[in-house]
Amino acid sequence: MGELFSHRWDFLPLITTESVDYDRASIGHIGGLTEARKIAVLAETYNLQMAMHGSPDLSPISHAANVHLDVSIPNFGIQELTEFPEEAQEVISGGPVVENGYLNVTDRPGLGTDVNEEKAAQTTFRRMYPPVVRRKDGSMHDW
């Protein structure tokens, strides 16, 4: 539960009432790694595990951020895996790799991804899902 939440306060009632076993956050919806880490800390306090959202509507960079968070928190539970199409991999290379049934980060710098800006400029963006809804202040909320 939680992949459509937009900040930690949405998770708080689920965490404090122990209504779920896994908090399923989406780094792209909640504001990045810092907010995801704060949610993981809150969940750990109640012995809840994290299950980061990793569906195809995320980018390879977001997916790499998920896996880096996973390996840095004590209450990692499970990671949803997305295998991106070849076109996406031509624009954004690197990221987590599957080895012997495990999803691992690489030893490349940062999140382990590189953006081919020349290829990105030649690529036409195709939206796969409904648009993200933004408030007047620029913050996102559920559609």
C-alpha positions as YAML, in Angstrom:
chain: A
units: angstrom
residues:
- id: 1
  name: MET
  ca: [0.00, 0.00, 0.00]
- id: 2
  name: GLY
  ca: [1.24, 3.47, -0.74]
- id: 3
  name: GLU
  ca: [2.61, 3.64, -4.27]
- id: 4
  name: LEU
  ca: [0.31, 6.58, -5.06]
- id: 5
  name: PHE
  ca: [1.01, 8.49, -1.83]
- id: 6
  name: SER
  ca: [2.75, 11.83, -2.21]
- id: 7
  name: HIS
  ca: [4.49, 12.29, 1.18]
- id: 8
  name: ARG
  ca: [5.24, 10.62, 4.50]
- id: 9
  name: TRP
  ca: [2.13, 11.95, 6.20]
- id: 10
  name: ASP
  ca: [0.01, 9.69, 3.96]
- id: 11
  name: PHE
  ca: [1.96, 6.70, 5.29]
- id: 12
  name: LEU
  ca: [1.77, 7.66, 8.97]
- id: 13
  name: PRO
  ca: [-1.72, 6.24, 9.74]
- id: 14
  name: LEU
  ca: [-0.84, 2.93, 8.06]
- id: 15
  name: ILE
  ca: [2.43, 2.74, 9.96]
- id: 16
  name: THR
  ca: [1.19, 3.71, 13.43]
- id: 17
  name: THR
  ca: [-1.82, 1.38, 13.26]
- id: 18
  name: GLU
  ca: [0.30, -1.40, 11.73]
- id: 19
  name: SER
  ca: [-2.37, -1.83, 9.05]
- id: 20
  name: VAL
  ca: [0.11, -3.14, 6.46]
- id: 21
  name: ASP
  ca: [3.17, -5.38, 6.45]
- id: 22
  name: TYR
  ca: [4.90, -3.45, 3.65]
- id: 23
  name: ASP
  ca: [5.01, 0.25, 2.89]
- id: 24
  name: ARG
  ca: [5.13, 0.54, -0.88]
- id: 25
  name: ALA
  ca: [6.55, 3.96, -1.69]
- id: 26
  name: SER
  ca: [7.31, 5.40, -5.11]
- id: 27
  name: ILE
  ca: [10.39, 7.63, -5.08]
- id: 28
  name: GLY
  ca: [8.99, 9.63, -8.01]
- id: 29
  name: HIS
  ca: [5.69, 10.32, -6.26]
- id: 30
  name: ILE
  ca: [6.93, 11.16, -2.77]
- id: 31
  name: GLY
  ca: [9.73, 13.57, -3.56]
- id: 32
  name: GLY
  ca: [12.92, 11.55, -3.83]
- id: 33
  name: LEU
  ca: [15.37, 9.53, -1.79]
- id: 34
  name: THR
  ca: [15.32, 11.74, 1.30]
- id: 35
  name: GLU
  ca: [11.56, 11.42, 1.76]
- id: 36
  name: ALA
  ca: [11.72, 7.67, 1.00]
- id: 37
  name: ARG
  ca: [14.41, 7.25, 3.65]
- id: 38
  name: LYS
  ca: [12.27, 9.11, 6.21]
- id: 39
  name: ILE
  ca: [9.33, 6.81, 5.45]
- id: 40
  name: ALA
  ca: [11.60, 3.77, 5.84]
- id: 41
  name: VAL
  ca: [12.75, 5.05, 9.26]
- id: 42
  name: LEU
  ca: [9.15, 5.55, 10.40]
- id: 43
  name: ALA
  ca: [8.21, 2.06, 9.16]
- id: 44
  name: GLU
  ca: [11.24, 0.47, 10.85]
- id: 45
  name: THR
  ca: [10.06, 1.85, 14.19]
- id: 46
  name: TYR
  ca: [6.94, -0.34, 13.86]
- id: 47
  name: ASN
  ca: [8.78, -3.36, 12.41]
- id: 48
  name: LEU
  ca: [7.29, -2.80, 8.96]
- id: 49
  name: GLN
  ca: [9.21, -3.54, 5.77]
- id: 50
  name: MET
  ca: [9.61, -1.45, 2.64]
- id: 51
  name: ALA
  ca: [8.62, -2.58, -0.84]
- id: 52
  name: MET
  ca: [9.63, 0.15, -3.26]
- id: 53
  name: HIS
  ca: [7.38, 0.70, -6.28]
- id: 54
  name: GLY
  ca: [9.21, -0.26, -9.47]
- id: 55
  name: SER
  ca: [6.69, -0.33, -12.28]
- id: 56
  name: PRO
  ca: [7.35, 0.55, -15.94]
- id: 57
  name: ASP
  ca: [6.07, 4.12, -15.47]
- id: 58
  name: LEU
  ca: [9.34, 4.87, -13.66]
- id: 59
  name: SER
  ca: [12.60, 5.63, -15.40]
- id: 60
  name: PRO
  ca: [15.72, 3.48, -15.17]
- id: 61
  name: ILE
  ca: [17.18, 6.25, -12.99]
- id: 62
  name: SER
  ca: [14.29, 6.01, -10.51]
- id: 63
  name: HIS
  ca: [14.65, 2.26, -10.50]
- id: 64
  name: ALA
  ca: [18.37, 2.60, -9.70]
- id: 65
  name: ALA
  ca: [17.50, 4.99, -6.85]
- id: 66
  name: ASN
  ca: [15.04, 2.41, -5.48]
- id: 67
  name: VAL
  ca: [17.68, -0.31, -5.35]
- id: 68
  name: HIS
  ca: [20.26, 2.00, -3.75]
- id: 69
  name: LEU
  ca: [17.71, 2.81, -1.06]
- id: 70
  name: ASP
  ca: [16.94, -0.90, -0.63]
- id: 71
  name: VAL
  ca: [20.56, -1.77, 0.15]
- id: 72
  name: SER
  ca: [20.86, 1.10, 2.63]
- id: 73
  name: ILE
  ca: [17.89, 0.38, 4.91]
- id: 74
  name: PRO
  ca: [17.58, -2.38, 7.53]
- id: 75
  name: ASN
  ca: [13.87, -2.94, 6.83]
- id: 76
  name: PHE
  ca: [14.12, -3.74, 3.13]
- id: 77
  name: GLY
  ca: [11.45, -6.27, 2.23]
- id: 78
  name: ILE
  ca: [11.12, -6.72, -1.52]
- id: 79
  name: GLN
  ca: [11.72, -4.75, -4.72]
- id: 80
  name: GLU
  ca: [9.37, -4.69, -7.68]
- id: 81
  name: LEU
  ca: [11.46, -5.33, -10.80]
- id: 82
  name: THR
  ca: [11.02, -3.61, -14.14]
- id: 83
  name: GLU
  ca: [12.93, -4.57, -17.23]
- id: 84
  name: PHE
  ca: [12.98, -1.52, -19.47]
- id: 85
  name: PRO
  ca: [12.69, -1.79, -23.25]
- id: 86
  name: GLU
  ca: [15.81, -1.57, -25.42]
- id: 87
  name: GLU
  ca: [14.88, 1.98, -26.50]
- id: 88
  name: ALA
  ca: [15.02, 3.17, -22.89]
- id: 89
  name: GLN
  ca: [18.33, 1.39, -22.29]
- id: 90
  name: GLU
  ca: [19.83, 3.16, -25.32]
- id: 91
  name: VAL
  ca: [19.04, 6.51, -23.68]
- id: 92
  name: ILE
  ca: [19.78, 5.56, -20.05]
- id: 93
  name: SER
  ca: [22.39, 2.86, -19.55]
- id: 94
  name: GLY
  ca: [23.57, 1.13, -16.42]
- id: 95
  name: GLY
  ca: [21.62, 0.72, -13.22]
- id: 96
  name: PRO
  ca: [20.88, -2.36, -11.12]
- id: 97
  name: VAL
  ca: [21.70, -5.80, -12.50]
- id: 98
  name: VAL
  ca: [20.16, -9.20, -11.80]
- id: 99
  name: GLU
  ca: [22.76, -11.74, -10.70]
- id: 100
  name: ASN
  ca: [21.88, -15.22, -9.43]
- id: 101
  name: GLY
  ca: [18.33, -14.14, -8.69]
- id: 102
  name: TYR
  ca: [19.33, -10.99, -6.81]
- id: 103
  name: LEU
  ca: [18.98, -7.38, -7.90]
- id: 104
  name: ASN
  ca: [22.28, -5.63, -7.18]
- id: 105
  name: VAL
  ca: [23.72, -2.16, -7.51]
- id: 106
  name: THR
  ca: [26.92, -1.81, -9.51]
- id: 107
  name: ASP
  ca: [30.17, -0.20, -8.43]
- id: 108
  name: ARG
  ca: [29.71, 2.64, -10.94]
- id: 109
  name: PRO
  ca: [29.63, 6.18, -9.47]
- id: 110
  name: GLY
  ca: [26.38, 7.74, -8.26]
- id: 111
  name: LEU
  ca: [23.31, 5.68, -9.06]
- id: 112
  name: GLY
  ca: [25.30, 3.79, -11.69]
- id: 113
  name: THR
  ca: [23.40, 5.21, -14.65]
- id: 114
  name: ASP
  ca: [24.45, 7.34, -17.60]
- id: 115
  name: VAL
  ca: [22.24, 9.43, -19.88]
- id: 116
  name: ASN
  ca: [23.11, 9.51, -23.58]
- id: 117
  name: GLU
  ca: [21.99, 13.09, -24.24]
- id: 118
  name: GLU
  ca: [22.46, 12.80, -28.00]
- id: 119
  name: LYS
  ca: [20.21, 9.75, -28.16]
- id: 120
  name: ALA
  ca: [17.72, 11.39, -25.77]
- id: 121
  name: ALA
  ca: [17.43, 14.42, -28.08]
- id: 122
  name: GLN
  ca: [16.56, 12.08, -30.96]
- id: 123
  name: THR
  ca: [13.93, 10.18, -28.98]
- id: 124
  name: THR
  ca: [10.26, 11.12, -28.98]
- id: 125
  name: PHE
  ca: [8.69, 10.92, -25.54]
- id: 126
  name: ARG
  ca: [5.55, 8.78, -25.38]
- id: 127
  name: ARG
  ca: [3.47, 9.02, -22.21]
- id: 128
  name: MET
  ca: [2.41, 5.60, -20.99]
- id: 129
  name: TYR
  ca: [0.16, 6.61, -18.10]
- id: 130
  name: PRO
  ca: [-2.17, 9.44, -17.09]
- id: 131
  name: PRO
  ca: [-0.39, 12.73, -16.43]
- id: 132
  name: VAL
  ca: [0.99, 13.72, -13.07]
- id: 133
  name: VAL
  ca: [-1.24, 16.28, -11.38]
- id: 134
  name: ARG
  ca: [0.53, 19.21, -9.77]
- id: 135
  name: ARG
  ca: [-0.66, 21.73, -7.23]
- id: 136
  name: LYS
  ca: [-0.12, 25.47, -7.74]
- id: 137
  name: ASP
  ca: [3.08, 25.25, -5.66]
- id: 138
  name: GLY
  ca: [4.48, 22.59, -8.02]
- id: 139
  name: SER
  ca: [4.13, 19.63, -5.65]
- id: 140
  name: MET
  ca: [2.59, 16.45, -6.99]
- id: 141
  name: HIS
  ca: [-0.54, 14.71, -5.83]
- id: 142
  name: ASP
  ca: [-2.49, 11.62, -6.82]
- id: 143
  name: TRP
  ca: [-4.48, 11.75, -10.02]
...
